[in-house]
Amino acid sequence: MTRNGPRRALLPRAVLAAAAAAALLCAGPPARADVVRDAQWHIDDLRLPAAWRLSRGAGVTIAVLDTGVDPRAESLRGKVKTGPDLVRSGAKRGDRYWGRHGTDIATIAAGTGRRPGAPSAILGVAPEARILSIRVIAEDEDPEFGEAGSIDGVARAIHYAVDHGADVINMSFGAGGFDAEPGEPEERAAVRYALAHGVVLVASAGNEGDPKSRPRRGRNRTGFPAGYAGVIAVAAVRRDHTVAKFSSRHTYVTLAAPGVDIVGRADASFYYVGEGTSQAAAVVSGTVALIRAGHPKLSPAQIQRLLVDTATSRPKGGHSAAIGFGIVNPLGALRKAGTLSPEREAPAAPAYDGPRFFGPGPVRAAPVAAARAAATSGGARRALLGGLGLALLVAGAWLLLAGVRAAPSAALAPPPVQRQADQEPEHQRDQ
């Protein structure tokens, strides 16, 4: 598995501090000192200040399944609960290669913004939401990246998140390829478990849309968990609302969100900006938190339809593999949510793991015990009817045999075998 979002340094904090000080010295009331907030272009683009008048995500928990989340981060202090570490090797908490990507994602989704005692904190989409951190992947830069992780780690993390109060689960990572279709059975079952318990799942669509990017990993492969039914798969767009070149294109893409030049976190020396569908997924998870705070009884299916119905920049034809049904619209979704009545989540059909057939399947004989019970439970009346039926059956067979013997030999020839026009061809995997 890989995280779906590279990072690069935006500017040293000292440079931003100097710019802020210079802004304060400028004449006129319009001058603004919050240079970092100005760099968060997606906040105004998505009309989040207006959305925050309706909801700020209070009381909602976003589970971040990622590389770990640093609870000491200035933007997240006092709001992070740490769950299990399901990565069997790699860096440990406090190491250099631990929690960078996960802290980015948590900050974008739920950063508190500047406040007393935290002047450098970054503002998230749902600033009053809480974070549940579960480590399921290692950083790409981790020397032990190839050995880290476990087959059932994601499934276990989803179950843990659901059982510990998560309202939305963010999964900004992916793994896939033709050899991965249709995903892991344990993960599919965990997705059904989450949906059945009313938990919304959001995943990044992947960063393999550019044929020149990540050539060793292939291009635009089918990816999971984004590809699972019921998961909101998120693509990335730029400031001009066009799809980012790196964003993977798939028919299962649900929505797009800002994913280029997104300020994610700060350390002692730098603010960091990232680009990727990871960041876009974090924006959508924060949006879901805003909706859930005001409308906690809406089902995951309702929330997904709500996001789809209110999306902006809708593509021609209503859907595209690049941006799904359009760009997420937090304010529009919140306004429409107030008109909806909660619906119960329909149970997902269980996965079928038995033999598969094309056309009619085999006929199975009834169990012997059931047949005996049926034969002896009807009483005398049923026995009498059975005897009459048997007599009629014998008589019919005798008459049929007599007819066959009297018929010409040509009548015994079997009919020619014909291929059924509607017979289903054997399915083939797309190449």
RAZIWO-V911768 format. One record per residue. N is the residue number from 1. RES is the residue in three letters. SS is DSSP state (~ for helix, > for strand, _ for the rest). OMEGA is omega in degrees with one decimal (999 if undefined). Layout:
BEGIN
n->N res->RES ss->SS omega->OMEGA
n->N res->RES ss->SS omega->OMEGA
END
This chain:
BEGIN
n->1 res->MET ss->_ omega->177.8
n->2 res->THR ss->> omega->174.7
n->3 res->ARG ss->> omega->-176.1
n->4 res->ASN ss->_ omega->176.7
n->5 res->GLY ss->_ omega->174.7
n->6 res->PRO ss->> omega->-179.7
n->7 res->ARG ss->> omega->169.2
n->8 res->ARG ss->> omega->-178.5
n->9 res->ALA ss->> omega->177.0
n->10 res->LEU ss->> omega->178.1
n->11 res->LEU ss->> omega->172.8
n->12 res->PRO ss->> omega->-179.2
n->13 res->ARG ss->~ omega->179.6
n->14 res->ALA ss->~ omega->179.1
n->15 res->VAL ss->~ omega->178.7
n->16 res->LEU ss->~ omega->178.0
n->17 res->ALA ss->~ omega->178.2
n->18 res->ALA ss->~ omega->178.4
n->19 res->ALA ss->~ omega->178.7
n->20 res->ALA ss->~ omega->179.3
n->21 res->ALA ss->~ omega->178.7
n->22 res->ALA ss->~ omega->179.2
n->23 res->ALA ss->~ omega->-179.6
n->24 res->LEU ss->~ omega->-178.6
n->25 res->LEU ss->~ omega->-179.4
n->26 res->CYS ss->_ omega->179.8
n->27 res->ALA ss->_ omega->175.1
n->28 res->GLY ss->_ omega->-178.2
n->29 res->PRO ss->_ omega->-177.3
n->30 res->PRO ss->_ omega->-176.5
n->31 res->ALA ss->_ omega->-178.5
n->32 res->ARG ss->_ omega->-177.5
n->33 res->ALA ss->_ omega->-174.6
n->34 res->ASP ss->_ omega->-176.8
n->35 res->VAL ss->~ omega->179.5
n->36 res->VAL ss->~ omega->177.8
n->37 res->ARG ss->~ omega->177.4
n->38 res->ASP ss->~ omega->179.6
n->39 res->ALA ss->~ omega->179.6
n->40 res->GLN ss->_ omega->-172.9
n->41 res->TRP ss->~ omega->-175.1
n->42 res->HIS ss->~ omega->-178.3
n->43 res->ILE ss->~ omega->178.2
n->44 res->ASP ss->~ omega->179.9
n->45 res->ASP ss->~ omega->-179.8
n->46 res->LEU ss->_ omega->179.5
n->47 res->ARG ss->_ omega->-178.6
n->48 res->LEU ss->~ omega->177.8
n->49 res->PRO ss->~ omega->176.9
n->50 res->ALA ss->~ omega->178.7
n->51 res->ALA ss->~ omega->-177.8
n->52 res->TRP ss->_ omega->174.1
n->53 res->ARG ss->_ omega->177.7
n->54 res->LEU ss->_ omega->-178.5
n->55 res->SER ss->_ omega->174.2
n->56 res->ARG ss->_ omega->175.9
n->57 res->GLY ss->_ omega->-177.2
n->58 res->ALA ss->_ omega->176.6
n->59 res->GLY ss->_ omega->-177.5
n->60 res->VAL ss->_ omega->177.6
n->61 res->THR ss->> omega->174.5
n->62 res->ILE ss->> omega->175.1
n->63 res->ALA ss->> omega->179.6
n->64 res->VAL ss->> omega->176.6
n->65 res->LEU ss->> omega->-168.8
n->66 res->ASP ss->> omega->-177.4
n->67 res->THR ss->_ omega->-175.9
n->68 res->GLY ss->_ omega->178.7
n->69 res->VAL ss->_ omega->-179.4
n->70 res->ASP ss->_ omega->-179.0
n->71 res->PRO ss->_ omega->179.6
n->72 res->ARG ss->_ omega->-179.6
n->73 res->ALA ss->_ omega->-174.4
n->74 res->GLU ss->_ omega->-178.2
n->75 res->SER ss->_ omega->-172.2
n->76 res->LEU ss->_ omega->-174.5
n->77 res->ARG ss->_ omega->176.4
n->78 res->GLY ss->_ omega->-176.1
n->79 res->LYS ss->_ omega->-177.4
n->80 res->VAL ss->> omega->170.7
n->81 res->LYS ss->> omega->-175.4
n->82 res->THR ss->> omega->176.8
n->83 res->GLY ss->> omega->-175.8
n->84 res->PRO ss->> omega->172.3
n->85 res->ASP ss->> omega->-174.8
n->86 res->LEU ss->_ omega->176.4
n->87 res->VAL ss->_ omega->-170.7
n->88 res->ARG ss->_ omega->178.9
n->89 res->SER ss->_ omega->-179.3
n->90 res->GLY ss->_ omega->-175.4
n->91 res->ALA ss->_ omega->176.3
n->92 res->LYS ss->_ omega->-177.4
n->93 res->ARG ss->_ omega->-177.5
n->94 res->GLY ss->_ omega->178.1
n->95 res->ASP ss->_ omega->-178.9
n->96 res->ARG ss->_ omega->-178.2
n->97 res->TYR ss->_ omega->178.2
n->98 res->TRP ss->_ omega->168.0
n->99 res->GLY ss->_ omega->-179.7
n->100 res->ARG ss->~ omega->-177.1
n->101 res->HIS ss->~ omega->-179.9
n->102 res->GLY ss->~ omega->178.1
n->103 res->THR ss->~ omega->173.9
n->104 res->ASP ss->~ omega->-174.6
n->105 res->ILE ss->~ omega->-179.9
n->106 res->ALA ss->~ omega->-179.7
n->107 res->THR ss->~ omega->179.0
n->108 res->ILE ss->~ omega->-177.6
n->109 res->ALA ss->~ omega->-168.1
n->110 res->ALA ss->~ omega->177.1
n->111 res->GLY ss->_ omega->-174.2
n->112 res->THR ss->> omega->-172.1
n->113 res->GLY ss->_ omega->-177.3
n->114 res->ARG ss->_ omega->179.7
n->115 res->ARG ss->> omega->178.4
n->116 res->PRO ss->_ omega->-178.9
n->117 res->GLY ss->_ omega->179.7
n->118 res->ALA ss->> omega->-175.3
n->119 res->PRO ss->_ omega->-177.5
n->120 res->SER ss->_ omega->-176.9
n->121 res->ALA ss->_ omega->-177.6
n->122 res->ILE ss->_ omega->-176.5
n->123 res->LEU ss->> omega->178.7
n->124 res->GLY ss->_ omega->-178.8
n->125 res->VAL ss->_ omega->179.1
n->126 res->ALA ss->_ omega->-169.3
n->127 res->PRO ss->_ omega->179.4
n->128 res->GLU ss->_ omega->176.5
n->129 res->ALA ss->_ omega->176.8
n->130 res->ARG ss->> omega->-178.2
n->131 res->ILE ss->> omega->168.3
n->132 res->LEU ss->> omega->-176.2
n->133 res->SER ss->> omega->174.2
n->134 res->ILE ss->> omega->-176.3
n->135 res->ARG ss->> omega->-178.8
n->136 res->VAL ss->_ omega->179.5
n->137 res->ILE ss->_ omega->175.0
n->138 res->ALA ss->_ omega->174.8
n->139 res->GLU ss->_ omega->177.9
n->140 res->ASP ss->_ omega->-177.9
n->141 res->GLU ss->_ omega->-178.8
n->142 res->ASP ss->_ omega->179.6
n->143 res->PRO ss->_ omega->-179.6
n->144 res->GLU ss->_ omega->-175.2
n->145 res->PHE ss->~ omega->-176.7
n->146 res->GLY ss->~ omega->-178.3
n->147 res->GLU ss->~ omega->-175.5
n->148 res->ALA ss->_ omega->176.9
n->149 res->GLY ss->_ omega->178.7
n->150 res->SER ss->_ omega->-175.0
n->151 res->ILE ss->_ omega->-175.9
n->152 res->ASP ss->_ omega->-176.9
n->153 res->GLY ss->~ omega->-179.1
n->154 res->VAL ss->~ omega->179.0
n->155 res->ALA ss->~ omega->179.8
n->156 res->ARG ss->~ omega->179.8
n->157 res->ALA ss->~ omega->178.3
n->158 res->ILE ss->~ omega->179.0
n->159 res->HIS ss->~ omega->-179.4
n->160 res->TYR ss->~ omega->-178.6
n->161 res->ALA ss->~ omega->179.9
n->162 res->VAL ss->~ omega->-176.3
n->163 res->ASP ss->~ omega->-178.3
n->164 res->HIS ss->_ omega->165.5
n->165 res->GLY ss->_ omega->179.1
n->166 res->ALA ss->_ omega->174.8
n->167 res->ASP ss->_ omega->176.6
n->168 res->VAL ss->> omega->-179.9
n->169 res->ILE ss->> omega->177.7
n->170 res->ASN ss->> omega->-179.8
n->171 res->MET ss->> omega->-178.8
n->172 res->SER ss->_ omega->177.5
n->173 res->PHE ss->> omega->179.9
n->174 res->GLY ss->> omega->172.9
n->175 res->ALA ss->> omega->-178.3
n->176 res->GLY ss->> omega->-170.9
n->177 res->GLY ss->_ omega->-179.0
n->178 res->PHE ss->~ omega->-178.9
n->179 res->ASP ss->~ omega->-178.5
n->180 res->ALA ss->~ omega->-178.0
n->181 res->GLU ss->_ omega->-1.8
n->182 res->PRO ss->_ omega->-179.2
n->183 res->GLY ss->_ omega->-179.0
n->184 res->GLU ss->_ omega->179.3
n->185 res->PRO ss->~ omega->-179.8
n->186 res->GLU ss->~ omega->179.6
n->187 res->GLU ss->~ omega->178.1
n->188 res->ARG ss->~ omega->179.3
n->189 res->ALA ss->~ omega->179.3
n->190 res->ALA ss->~ omega->176.6
n->191 res->VAL ss->~ omega->178.0
n->192 res->ARG ss->~ omega->179.1
n->193 res->TYR ss->~ omega->-179.8
n->194 res->ALA ss->~ omega->-178.9
n->195 res->LEU ss->~ omega->179.2
n->196 res->ALA ss->~ omega->178.9
n->197 res->HIS ss->_ omega->173.4
n->198 res->GLY ss->_ omega->-178.1
n->199 res->VAL ss->_ omega->-179.8
n->200 res->VAL ss->> omega->178.8
n->201 res->LEU ss->> omega->-179.3
n->202 res->VAL ss->> omega->-179.7
n->203 res->ALA ss->> omega->176.9
n->204 res->SER ss->> omega->-176.1
n->205 res->ALA ss->_ omega->180.0
n->206 res->GLY ss->_ omega->-176.7
n->207 res->ASN ss->_ omega->-175.2
n->208 res->GLU ss->_ omega->-179.8
n->209 res->GLY ss->_ omega->-179.1
n->210 res->ASP ss->_ omega->-178.7
n->211 res->PRO ss->_ omega->-179.9
n->212 res->LYS ss->_ omega->-177.7
n->213 res->SER ss->_ omega->177.0
n->214 res->ARG ss->_ omega->-175.4
n->215 res->PRO ss->~ omega->-179.0
n->216 res->ARG ss->~ omega->-177.2
n->217 res->ARG ss->~ omega->-179.6
n->218 res->GLY ss->_ omega->-175.7
n->219 res->ARG ss->_ omega->169.8
n->220 res->ASN ss->_ omega->-179.9
n->221 res->ARG ss->_ omega->170.5
n->222 res->THR ss->_ omega->-174.7
n->223 res->GLY ss->> omega->176.3
n->224 res->PHE ss->> omega->17.0
n->225 res->PRO ss->_ omega->-177.2
n->226 res->ALA ss->_ omega->-174.8
n->227 res->GLY ss->_ omega->179.9
n->228 res->TYR ss->_ omega->177.3
n->229 res->ALA ss->_ omega->179.6
n->230 res->GLY ss->_ omega->178.7
n->231 res->VAL ss->_ omega->176.3
n->232 res->ILE ss->> omega->-177.9
n->233 res->ALA ss->> omega->-169.7
n->234 res->VAL ss->> omega->173.1
n->235 res->ALA ss->> omega->-176.7
n->236 res->ALA ss->> omega->175.0
n->237 res->VAL ss->> omega->179.3
n->238 res->ARG ss->_ omega->-178.0
n->239 res->ARG ss->_ omega->-179.4
n->240 res->ASP ss->_ omega->176.2
n->241 res->HIS ss->_ omega->172.9
n->242 res->THR ss->_ omega->-176.3
n->243 res->VAL ss->> omega->176.6
n->244 res->ALA ss->_ omega->-175.8
n->245 res->LYS ss->_ omega->-176.6
n->246 res->PHE ss->_ omega->-172.3
n->247 res->SER ss->_ omega->-179.0
n->248 res->SER ss->_ omega->179.1
n->249 res->ARG ss->_ omega->179.4
n->250 res->HIS ss->_ omega->178.8
n->251 res->THR ss->_ omega->-179.1
n->252 res->TYR ss->_ omega->175.4
n->253 res->VAL ss->_ omega->-177.1
n->254 res->THR ss->_ omega->-174.3
n->255 res->LEU ss->> omega->169.4
n->256 res->ALA ss->> omega->178.2
n->257 res->ALA ss->> omega->177.4
n->258 res->PRO ss->> omega->-178.1
n->259 res->GLY ss->_ omega->179.3
n->260 res->VAL ss->_ omega->-179.6
n->261 res->ASP ss->_ omega->-179.5
n->262 res->ILE ss->> omega->179.3
n->263 res->VAL ss->> omega->-172.4
n->264 res->GLY ss->> omega->-176.3
n->265 res->ARG ss->> omega->178.3
n->266 res->ALA ss->> omega->170.2
n->267 res->ASP ss->_ omega->-174.3
n->268 res->ALA ss->_ omega->-173.9
n->269 res->SER ss->_ omega->-170.2
n->270 res->PHE ss->> omega->158.6
n->271 res->TYR ss->> omega->-178.4
n->272 res->TYR ss->> omega->176.0
n->273 res->VAL ss->> omega->-178.4
n->274 res->GLY ss->> omega->172.0
n->275 res->GLU ss->> omega->-179.0
n->276 res->GLY ss->_ omega->175.4
n->277 res->THR ss->~ omega->172.3
n->278 res->SER ss->~ omega->-179.6
n->279 res->GLN ss->~ omega->178.6
n->280 res->ALA ss->~ omega->178.2
n->281 res->ALA ss->~ omega->178.6
n->282 res->ALA ss->~ omega->177.4
n->283 res->VAL ss->~ omega->-179.9
n->284 res->VAL ss->~ omega->177.5
n->285 res->SER ss->~ omega->175.9
n->286 res->GLY ss->~ omega->177.5
n->287 res->THR ss->~ omega->177.2
n->288 res->VAL ss->~ omega->178.2
n->289 res->ALA ss->~ omega->176.6
n->290 res->LEU ss->~ omega->-179.3
n->291 res->ILE ss->~ omega->-177.4
n->292 res->ARG ss->~ omega->-179.2
n->293 res->ALA ss->~ omega->-178.8
n->294 res->GLY ss->~ omega->-174.9
n->295 res->HIS ss->_ omega->-171.5
n->296 res->PRO ss->_ omega->-175.6
n->297 res->LYS ss->_ omega->175.8
n->298 res->LEU ss->_ omega->-177.8
n->299 res->SER ss->_ omega->175.8
n->300 res->PRO ss->~ omega->179.2
n->301 res->ALA ss->~ omega->178.1
n->302 res->GLN ss->~ omega->-179.4
n->303 res->ILE ss->~ omega->177.8
n->304 res->GLN ss->~ omega->177.7
n->305 res->ARG ss->~ omega->179.5
n->306 res->LEU ss->~ omega->178.7
n->307 res->LEU ss->~ omega->179.6
n->308 res->VAL ss->~ omega->-175.5
n->309 res->ASP ss->~ omega->-176.3
n->310 res->THR ss->_ omega->-177.6
n->311 res->ALA ss->_ omega->177.6
n->312 res->THR ss->> omega->-179.4
n->313 res->SER ss->_ omega->-177.1
n->314 res->ARG ss->_ omega->-178.6
n->315 res->PRO ss->_ omega->176.8
n->316 res->LYS ss->_ omega->-176.8
n->317 res->GLY ss->_ omega->176.1
n->318 res->GLY ss->_ omega->-178.5
n->319 res->HIS ss->_ omega->173.7
n->320 res->SER ss->> omega->178.0
n->321 res->ALA ss->_ omega->-177.3
n->322 res->ALA ss->_ omega->-176.2
n->323 res->ILE ss->_ omega->178.4
n->324 res->GLY ss->> omega->-179.1
n->325 res->PHE ss->_ omega->179.1
n->326 res->GLY ss->_ omega->-176.2
n->327 res->ILE ss->> omega->-177.1
n->328 res->VAL ss->_ omega->-175.0
n->329 res->ASN ss->_ omega->-175.6
n->330 res->PRO ss->~ omega->-177.4
n->331 res->LEU ss->~ omega->178.8
n->332 res->GLY ss->~ omega->179.5
n->333 res->ALA ss->~ omega->179.3
n->334 res->LEU ss->~ omega->179.5
n->335 res->ARG ss->~ omega->-178.8
n->336 res->LYS ss->~ omega->-179.5
n->337 res->ALA ss->~ omega->-179.6
n->338 res->GLY ss->_ omega->179.9
n->339 res->THR ss->_ omega->-173.9
n->340 res->LEU ss->_ omega->171.2
n->341 res->SER ss->_ omega->-177.6
n->342 res->PRO ss->_ omega->174.7
n->343 res->GLU ss->_ omega->178.3
n->344 res->ARG ss->_ omega->179.5
n->345 res->GLU ss->_ omega->178.0
n->346 res->ALA ss->_ omega->-179.9
n->347 res->PRO ss->_ omega->178.4
n->348 res->ALA ss->_ omega->179.0
n->349 res->ALA ss->_ omega->179.5
n->350 res->PRO ss->_ omega->178.6
n->351 res->ALA ss->_ omega->178.9
n->352 res->TYR ss->_ omega->-176.0
n->353 res->ASP ss->_ omega->-179.4
n->354 res->GLY ss->_ omega->178.9
n->355 res->PRO ss->_ omega->-179.4
n->356 res->ARG ss->_ omega->-177.6
n->357 res->PHE ss->_ omega->174.0
n->358 res->PHE ss->_ omega->-171.8
n->359 res->GLY ss->_ omega->-176.9
n->360 res->PRO ss->_ omega->178.4
n->361 res->GLY ss->_ omega->-178.2
n->362 res->PRO ss->_ omega->176.3
n->363 res->VAL ss->_ omega->-178.4
n->364 res->ARG ss->_ omega->177.7
n->365 res->ALA ss->_ omega->177.3
n->366 res->ALA ss->_ omega->178.2
n->367 res->PRO ss->_ omega->-177.4
n->368 res->VAL ss->~ omega->-178.1
n->369 res->ALA ss->~ omega->179.6
n->370 res->ALA ss->~ omega->179.2
n->371 res->ALA ss->~ omega->179.1
n->372 res->ARG ss->~ omega->-179.5
n->373 res->ALA ss->~ omega->179.5
n->374 res->ALA ss->~ omega->-177.3
n->375 res->ALA ss->~ omega->-173.8
n->376 res->THR ss->~ omega->-172.6
n->377 res->SER ss->_ omega->-174.6
n->378 res->GLY ss->_ omega->-179.8
n->379 res->GLY ss->~ omega->-174.3
n->380 res->ALA ss->~ omega->-178.0
n->381 res->ARG ss->~ omega->179.4
n->382 res->ARG ss->~ omega->178.6
n->383 res->ALA ss->~ omega->179.3
n->384 res->LEU ss->~ omega->178.2
n->385 res->LEU ss->~ omega->178.1
n->386 res->GLY ss->~ omega->179.0
n->387 res->GLY ss->~ omega->177.4
n->388 res->LEU ss->~ omega->179.1
n->389 res->GLY ss->~ omega->179.8
n->390 res->LEU ss->~ omega->179.3
n->391 res->ALA ss->~ omega->178.4
n->392 res->LEU ss->~ omega->179.2
n->393 res->LEU ss->~ omega->179.6
n->394 res->VAL ss->~ omega->-179.5
n->395 res->ALA ss->~ omega->179.5
n->396 res->GLY ss->~ omega->179.3
n->397 res->ALA ss->~ omega->-179.5
n->398 res->TRP ss->~ omega->179.7
n->399 res->LEU ss->~ omega->179.2
n->400 res->LEU ss->~ omega->-179.9
n->401 res->LEU ss->~ omega->178.7
n->402 res->ALA ss->~ omega->178.7
n->403 res->GLY ss->~ omega->-179.9
n->404 res->VAL ss->~ omega->-179.3
n->405 res->ARG ss->~ omega->-178.5
n->406 res->ALA ss->~ omega->-176.0
n->407 res->ALA ss->_ omega->175.6
n->408 res->PRO ss->_ omega->-177.7
n->409 res->SER ss->~ omega->-179.4
n->410 res->ALA ss->~ omega->-179.0
n->411 res->ALA ss->~ omega->-179.2
n->412 res->LEU ss->~ omega->-178.1
n->413 res->ALA ss->_ omega->-179.3
n->414 res->PRO ss->_ omega->178.3
n->415 res->PRO ss->_ omega->178.9
n->416 res->PRO ss->_ omega->178.5
n->417 res->VAL ss->_ omega->179.5
n->418 res->GLN ss->_ omega->177.0
n->419 res->ARG ss->_ omega->-179.7
n->420 res->GLN ss->_ omega->-178.0
n->421 res->ALA ss->_ omega->-176.1
n->422 res->ASP ss->_ omega->178.9
n->423 res->GLN ss->_ omega->-177.1
n->424 res->GLU ss->_ omega->176.0
n->425 res->PRO ss->_ omega->178.5
n->426 res->GLU ss->_ omega->-178.7
n->427 res->HIS ss->_ omega->176.6
n->428 res->GLN ss->_ omega->177.2
n->429 res->ARG ss->_ omega->177.3
n->430 res->ASP ss->_ omega->179.8
n->431 res->GLN ss->_ omega->999
END
